[in-house]
Amino acid sequence: MMSFDPKPGYRIHLNGTDIIFDTLDNSVFLYAEDGKEGTVYRVRKGGQPYALKVFYPNYQNERLIGNSLLLSKYKTLGGLRVAERVVITKQTFPQLVKTFPELEFAILMPWIQGNIWGNIFMDHRYLPVETYLAIGRAFVHTLDNLEASGIAHCDLSNNNFIISSNFSCVELIDIESMYAPNMPRPIPDVSFGTPGYRTRWIAENGLWGPASDRFACAVLCAEILTWHLREVREAKAGLSSFFSEEDISNNCSRYQIIRKSLEKLNPGLCTLFEKAWFAKQPCDCPSIKEWRQVIDQGISSGSPRHESEPLKKNDNLNPRQPIAIEFEGNVISGGTPARMEIDLNSLQFGIIDRANTSLKLKISNTGGSILSGNITPENWIGVSTQFFRIDPGKNIEIIVSIKGNLPKTQSKYEFRSASALIIESNVGVEVLGATFSLPKRGLFG
């Protein structure tokens, strides 16, 4: 018997197929994410990415076998791709479980590519209001279809649904406590929700029934649809949720900020949120179909778009995970969308010395509407401005310079970076690489 402590490239065997433990984004670190019930590893099977969820001892039980068989009936429903799963047991993989007892009841399932709402929430990402509307629409369409089938996730939070790169699809994860017709009650107990997305009556009584997602859905819809507003982002309670546990169901300042913001977007959204906020049980909350109907109506064109401009420096933007923005910029009445053109394909500094440590980068707006965005360099590069706003037909020049704290070169004198500069705008994302060479006499003589 061995202790289960996989490293990148480590292999186990299932039905004669190698399962290889993987890294994420070509890093040197194993992808392993700890959750409430276990650790999820990214692995490869037949060259394709999969997720392997290894449960903590308290959550390893026979129910996972029957649960997975019942869940597999729903794998073709939108949002439930992870219902397609293989459970590792003593009966099916005796040698593997004998070698690694920690793997008993572990589940192999599809890897879902995309971004969780929690990442966007924590990073304060600049995305247009239309993008947040698309995320909200995809979210409620998925949940409404599941609720219509008598299915509820039972522990919705900002970390257990994944948004596709074009913001049109949502997939649920961590579905082991899901309610569905004929599904056995969870062991050791039902879900009691996640702080920031549960009421006191959920924390005390738990969730188990077809209406279990209604309160968390209301809170998440409110977060998503108002996240383009700086006043909302700056009022959040912490990194894990907009509301604190103490806020929930109370007429507090954060509730008022969200309520007033929803009122501006669509009064119907405000009405639904108020009803859910002060509900005393799941069935008192608006159905998810009601949220879907109102969100499908759209939001007010008079909403304060200027508040979704690029963030200030203290907004903690994570520069290393750009999201492709596929929505066109705000269109001036009678005009055409903004269009971004950049005069350099990469930053080629050449041999660098005191006289050659900067470049000029020109960004032009060849469209008919305002182009705005932000620039995020790697930490060895400086830029003359991080934020830009360019009128139609205009351009700006940005000085890109080497700050001196150079990264280690791949060879003795040469360096290449694939993503030295990320330019995020209201019409898309451009990523520029960079190269430089060190003079053989040494940097800066």
N, C-alpha and C positions, 0 to 999 in steps of 0.2 A: 504494500500500500504506500502510495506516494502523496505528498502534499501538493495540492493543485495551485500552482503559481506560474501561469503561462507567460512566456516572453514572445515578442514579435517573431513570427515564423514557426512557432511551436505547432506540432501537428497531433491531432487525435483522429481516430478512425470510426466512421459510422457507416455500416453496411458496405464496407470495402472502399468508401470514399474518404479522401483526406479532408479534414476540416482544419484550415490553417489560420492561426490567430494573426490578426492584421493590425496595421497602423492606420491612422487617418491623415489624409492629405500629405502622404509621403514623408511623414515625420519619423523620428526614430523611436517614438514612444508607442507602447501598446494602447489601443483604444479600449478603455474600460471605464464605464460610467456607473457609479453607485447610485441606487435608488432606494425607495422605501422598502421594497421586498427582496432586492437582490442586486447583482451586478450584471450589466449588459456588456458583452464583448462584441467587437466587430470581427467577423471571421470570413474566410473565403471557402466556398465549396464549388468545385468545378469552374473556378475562375470568377464566380459571381459572389457579390457581397451578401452576407447573411448576418443576423443578430443571434447571439447565444446568450440567453438569460439564465444565470446561475443563482438560485434562490438562497437566501439566508436560512439557517436551520429551522427557525420558527415557522417558515413558510413552505418547507418541504413536506408535502403530504400527498396522499393518494388522490385527493380531490382534483389535483392538477391533471391527472390522466383523463378522468371523465369530463372534466371541464374542457379540455382541449378537443375531445371528440365532439362535444356539443358545439363549441365555438367554430369548428371547421365547417359546420353547416352554413355559416354566415360569411365565409371568406370572400364570396363574390359581391357582397354588399359594399357600396362605396364607403370608404373610411375604415374598413376592417381587413385590410390585406394581411395584418399580422395574425389573423385568425387561422391562417395556414401554418401549421406547426407540427413539429415532431418532438415527443417527450422522451427523454432518456430515462429508462427504468432498468431495474435488475433483470427483468424478464426479457427485455428487448436488446439490451447491450450489457450482458453480465460482466464481461471482462473489463470493460471501460469503467463501470461503477465499482468493481472490485479494486481497480487501480486507483481511482479517484472517487471516493464516496461523496465528495462535495458535489459531484455532477449528477447525483440521483435527482430526478424530477426536473433537471435543467431542460430548457425549451429552445429548439432551433427554429427560427422563423425568418421571413424575408426582412432584409435591411431596407428601411425607408429613407430615401434620399430627400433632403430638404432642410428646413430650419424650424426649430420649435419656436413658438410664440415667446417663450421665456427668454430666448437669446435676443430677439428684436426688442423686447421690453427692457432688458438690462442694458443693452448697448445704446439705447436712445437713438435708434437709427433714423436718419432723415429719409422718409418716404412720402410721396405725395398723398393727399387725402384720398384720391381715387384708389390707391393701392390698399389702404386700410379698409376701404369699403369693400374691395374685392376679397380681402382676407375674411372680413366679417360675413360676407355673403357665402363664401365657400364653407365656412365654419357652421353656420346655421342650416345650410342645405344638407350637409352631412348629418348633423344631429337630428334634424327633422325627419329625414328618411329612416333613421334608426328608431326614433321614438314611434313613428308610424308602424314599425314592425314589433313594437313592444320591447325594445332594447334600450338600455341605459348604461353608460360607462361607469357611473357611480363614484368616480373620484376625479372629476375634471379639474384641471388647474392649468397654469400657463406652460407646464413642462411635459404634458402628456398628449399633445397633438402636434403633428408635423405638417408644415405648409410647403407645398411644392414651389419650385423656383419661379414659376409664372403666376403664383398666388391664386390659382384656380381650383386647387384640390387640397383637401385636408385628410390626413390619416391619423387615426387614434392609436396610441401605444399604451402599454401597461394596462391591459384589458382583463387581467386575471380575476378581478372582482366584479366584472361586468354582470349586469342583470339581463336575463333573456328568458323567454318562456321555457319552463322545465329545467332551468339551470339550478343546480344545488346551491344552497346557501354557503357563502365563503367560510373557510376555516383559517385562522382561529375565530374570526368574526367578520361582520360586514365592514365596509369602508365607513370611516367617520369623517371623510372629506379632508381637505387640505386648508390650513390656515390662510385666510385672505379670500377664500372661495367657499366658505361654509358659514352657516348661521349657528347660533347656540343650539337650536333644536337638532341640527345635523350632528354637531359635536357630541351631543348627549345621547341621541337615539340611533345614529348611523343612517345609512342609505341602502335601501333594497326594494326596488320597485321600478316600474316603467317611467315614472315622473322624476326619478332621482337626479337628473341632470339639469333641471330647470333653473335652480337658483344659481349654480356655478355658470351656466350658460349666460344668464343675465349679466353677471359681473364681468365675464370675459368679453361679451359683446360691448359692454360699456367701455372697457379698457381699449379694445381694438379700435372702435369707431371714433374715439376721442384722442387717440395717441398722437395725432398730427398736431395737437395743440400744446404749445410750450407750457402754458399754465397748468395743464394736466400732468405732463411729464415731471415738472418740477415739484408737484405736490405729492408724489407717490410716497408710500410709507416706508419702503425699503426695496431691496433687490429682488425679493421673491414675489411681491404682489403690490398692487396700488393701494389696497385697503389693509389696515392692520386688523387683528382679531377684535380689538376694542371698537373699531369703527362700525363693524357689521350690524345692520338693522338699526343704527342710531342716526339721528339727524345731525351729523357732524359736518365739519368744514369740507372734508373730502367728498362726502356724499353731495353736498351742495355744488361743489365744483363740477362733478360729473353730471348731476341733474341739469344744471344750467347749460352745460356744453351740449348735452343730448337734445335739450329743448331747441337750441339754435339749429342743430342739424336736421331734426325732424321731431315735432312734438309727440308723435306716436311712440318714438323710442323712449322719450322721457316718461310717458305714461306706463309703458311696460316695465321700465326699470323701477319706478316707484312701487308698483304693485308687487314685484318680486322682493324688493328690499324690505318691505314690512310684512311679508307673508309669514304665517305661523306653521305651515306645513307644505310639502312639495306641491300638492294639488292646488294650493292657493296661488302659486306662481303662474304667470302666463305660460301657455304651452310654447314649445319651440316653433311650432307652425306659425304662431302669432308673430314671433320675432322675424321669421322668414318673410312673412307677408309685408311687414313694415320695412325691413331692410331692402326688399326687392323694389320698393317704391323709390329708393334712392335717398339722397340727402340734399339739403337746401343748397342751391347754387350761390346763395348769399353767405355761406359759411366763411369764417375768417381765414382765407387761404394764406394770407401773409404770415400766419403763425406756423405754417408748415415749412418755412424757409430753413436753410441749413442751421445747425445748432451752434451754440456758443462754445468756446473752448472748454468750459468746465462741464460740458454735457457728457463726458466720459464715452465718446465714440470709440468702439473697438475697431481699429483700422485693418485688422488682418482677416476679416470675414466679410468681404464685399457681397452685397446682394444685388443681382441684376434687376434693374428697374425697367419694366416693359411698358410702362404707361407714358404717353406723351405729355409734355409739359403744359402748363396753363396757357390756354389760347386766348390771345387778345381778340376782342370782338371784331369779326371780319378778317382775322389774320389766319396764318397757318402755324402749326406747332414749331417750337424751337428746334434747332438742329445744331449739334455740337461738332466742330471740326478742330482737330489738334494737328499742329504742323510737324510734330515729331512722332515717329513710331516707337522710339526708344531713346533713352538717355545715354549717349555715348560720350563719356568724358575724356576718352583717350588716355594718354600718359599724363598723370596729374602732377602738378607742382604749384608753386605759389601763384603763377600767372595763368593757371588753367584749372580752376576748381569750380566753375559755374557755367550754366547754360541758360539761354532764353527759351521759354516755352510759350507759344502763342495759342490761345483758345479763342476760336471765333464762333459767333452765333449766326449761321446762314439761314435761319428760319425766320418766322414772322412773329414769334412770341418771346417773352423773357426767358433766358437761360440762367439757371442758378444752381449752385452746388458747392461742394467742399473738396479739398485736396488733402490726402493723407499720405505722407512720405514715410519710408522706413527711417529708423532713428539716426542713421548716419547722414541723412539728407535734410537740408533746410529749404524752405520755400518762402518767397517774399510775401505771400498771402495764402491763408488756408481756405478762405471763402470767396466766392465770386457771384456776381449778378451782372449779366451782360444783356443789353438791349438788342433788339433785332438789327442785324447788319453791322454790329460792332464787334470788337475784339479786345482782349487784354493780353499783356505780356507779363509773364511770371518768371522771376529769377529763381532757378533751381541750383543750389550750391552744395558742395561737400563740406560738412561741418568739421571734419577732422577725426571723429571717433569711428574710424573705418572698420568694417567687418573684416574677418580673416579671409584672405584670398584663397581660392580653391587650389591654385598652383602657386608657385613662388612669387609671381608678380601679377597674375591675372585675376580679375573678379567679375562674376556675372550674377545678377539677381533677376528673377522672372517677374517680380512684383514690387519694384522699388517705389512706384508712385501710383496711388489709386485715386482716380478722379470720378467722384460720384455726383451725378447731376439729376435734374428732374426729367431727363430723357434717357438716361442710361449710365452705365459704368464703363470707364476705360482704365485699363491697367497697363502701365509702361514698365518695361524692364530697364536695366541699367548695366553698363560695363565700364570698367576702368582698368588701367595698368599702372603699376608702381614704377617709378624711375629706378634703375638699377643702383643708383647711388643712395637710394633711400628717400622716403617721403619728405618733402620740404627741405632737402639738402642737409 
